[in-house]
C-alpha cells in the first residue's frame, strides 16, 4: 500500500511537464519565506523574548495599560 | 495614551499587512471557485465518457493548478506578520485566532495537498470514480479551509463567544459554536464563497470568449461557457443576496462603517441610498456634510428600506454616532471614551494590585471582569478609552475610501449579474459567440471581479477602523513596537517578491491559455 502510494507520487512528479516550472517556483518561494523572511525578519517576538505565558501576558498588559 | 506610538510604524505595518493580504487574495478566490467548476466539468466527463469534456476538465484543471501553486503559502506570511508586527494583537485575540488557524492548517494540508496530487496525477492511474472524488474533495477542502480564516476575521468584526482574562490580557473562547455560527461569520463565509465562485465563473467566461474571438476551440469554449454561466448566474444572485444581508448586519453591528460606506453624515428616517456619486476631493472634514458631494444620484427611502424593510427606519449618520442622539438612544463617542477609560484604568489598577500583592483589591477588581453589567457598560467600550484627551473624530474611518469601495463593489456586482444572465441566455439559445462586441465585453470583464473582491475587503477592513478588534482594541495599540525602518525594509522585499510571483503567474497562465486544451 505504502509502496503503491510512493510510486504513484514518484511517477506523478517524474512525468510532470509544465508542472516542473511550478515546483521550481514553489520551492524558491518557500525558501524565501522560511529560510530568509521567517529566520531573519519575522521572529515571533513574544515567543522569542519571553519564557512563559505569564511573562507574555504581563508584557502585553503593560503595553495595553501604559499611561 | 497613544502618544508614545510612532505613527509611521503603524502606517508601514498596516501597509505591509494590506499588501500581503491583497496579494494573497488575488489567488484565493480563483482557487475556491475554479476548483468547483473543474469538479463539475470532471463529473460531466465521468458521466458521459465524452473525451471533449476530458480535454475541457484538464485545461481548466491546469489553470487551477498554476494559480494554486503560485498562491499557495502566500497566506503564511500573514501569520509571520501576526507574530512580529502585531504581537500585541496576536496575544490579545488568543485562541480565537489560534484554534481556527490550526484547524485550517491541518485541513489545508491533508485535504488539499493529498487530493490535489490525486486530481493531477490520477488520470488513468486510479479509477474514474475515485479520481472524481479527489476533484470534489479538493474543492470542498479549499472551501473548508477558507471557513476558519473567515471565522477569525468575523470575530474581529464582531467579537462574541469569548471572555477577557485580565490576568493574561487575553481573550479566551467560551463557546466555539458561538464564534463559528455568529451571524457575521456565517454571512461572511457565504458572501465570500459566492463572490469567489462568481469570480471564477467570469474568469472561465472571459478566457472562453478569447478562444471564440480567435475562432479557436469553438466546442471547448462554448461548453466551458455554459458551465461557467450557470455557476455565474447562481453565484451572482447569491452574492447580491448575501451582500444585502451583510449590509443589514453592518448597519446593526457596525453603524459607523455603514454610515461611512454611504457617506451619510446626518441621520434620518426615509434615508436615501446613493446609487452613484462623486465626492469632493478638496474637503477632508465632515463639518459641512452638504458639500461632500460634487454630484450624486439617490434612490429615495432605499437605505432605510434596505435596513429595516420600512422607509420610516432611522439610519444614524456619522454626526449622530460621534456626538450622540438622545432621541434615538445613541450615546456619544465622548461618553464611550469615558467608559473605556474606566475599563483601562480598572485593568491598570488590577495589574498594580497584583504586583504589590494586595489580594483584597485584586479580587474586587477581578470580579468586575465577570460582572455582566460592568462588562456591558465599561469593558464593551474598552478600545474607546485609548482616545481619552484626543479628538474623537479620529474614530471616524476614511469616508471616501469606504464610500467608493462599497459603490465600486455594488456597481460591478450588478454588471456581473447582467453579463452572466446574458451569457447563459444566449448559450442556451446556441447564440453565444454571434455578437462579437459581447465577447469583447466578457473579455474586458476579466479583471473586474478581482477589483470588486478587493474592494469588498477594503470596505470590510477600512470600514472597521480604527479598530483591529471591534471597539476593544484599536489598531494603534495592536502594533508591535518595532523600528519603522525594519518594517519598511520587509515591505519592499514583499513588494519585489510579490511582483515577481505575479509576473510569473501571468506569464505561465497566458502561455498555457495560448496553447489551449491538449489532446485533440
Contacts between the chains, C-beta under 8 A, distances in Angstrom:
chain1	res1	chain2	res2	distance
A	8	B	121	6.4
A	8	B	125	6.3
A	8	B	126	7.9
A	9	B	117	6.3
A	9	B	121	7.1
A	11	B	121	7.4
A	11	B	125	7.8
A	12	B	117	6.5
A	12	B	120	6.9
A	12	B	121	3.1
A	12	B	125	7.8
A	15	B	121	8.0
A	18	B	62	7.1
A	18	B	508	7.7
A	18	B	512	6.7
A	19	B	65	7.0
A	19	B	69	7.9
A	19	B	120	7.3
A	21	B	508	6.7
A	22	B	65	7.0
A	22	B	66	6.4
A	22	B	69	4.0
A	22	B	70	7.5
A	22	B	508	7.3
A	23	B	69	7.6
A	25	B	69	6.6
A	25	B	70	6.5
A	25	B	501	7.3
A	25	B	504	5.8
A	26	B	69	5.5
A	26	B	72	6.7
A	26	B	73	7.9
A	29	B	73	6.7
A	29	B	497	7.8
A	29	B	501	6.7
A	30	B	73	6.4
A	32	B	497	6.0
A	33	B	73	6.4
A	33	B	76	6.3
A	33	B	77	6.5
A	33	B	80	7.8
A	37	B	77	7.1
A	37	B	80	6.5
A	37	B	490	7.3
A	37	B	493	7.2
A	38	B	80	5.9
A	41	B	84	7.4
A	41	B	486	7.6
A	41	B	489	7.6
A	41	B	490	5.1
A	41	B	493	7.4
A	42	B	77	8.0
A	42	B	80	3.8
A	42	B	81	7.0
A	42	B	83	6.7
A	42	B	84	4.5
A	42	B	490	7.5
A	43	B	83	7.3
A	43	B	84	6.2
A	44	B	83	3.6
A	44	B	84	7.0
A	44	B	87	7.6
A	45	B	83	6.5
A	45	B	84	5.9
A	45	B	87	4.4
A	45	B	480	5.7
A	46	B	83	7.4
A	46	B	87	5.1
A	46	B	90	7.3
A	46	B	91	6.0
A	47	B	83	7.2
A	53	B	168	6.4
A	54	B	168	7.3
A	56	B	91	6.1
A	56	B	168	7.9
A	57	B	91	7.2
A	57	B	167	6.6
A	57	B	168	3.5
A	57	B	169	5.2
A	57	B	170	6.2
A	58	B	351	7.9
A	60	B	87	7.7
A	60	B	88	5.4
A	60	B	91	4.5
A	60	B	92	6.6
A	60	B	169	4.6
A	60	B	170	7.8
A	61	B	168	7.8
A	61	B	169	4.2
A	61	B	347	7.2
A	61	B	351	5.5
A	62	B	351	7.7
A	63	B	88	5.6
A	63	B	477	7.1
A	63	B	481	7.5
A	64	B	88	6.9
A	64	B	92	7.6
A	64	B	169	5.8
A	64	B	344	7.6
A	64	B	347	7.1
A	64	B	477	6.2
A	65	B	344	6.1
A	65	B	347	5.4
A	65	B	348	4.1
A	65	B	351	6.1
A	66	B	1	7.3
A	66	B	4	6.9
A	67	B	1	6.5
A	67	B	348	7.7
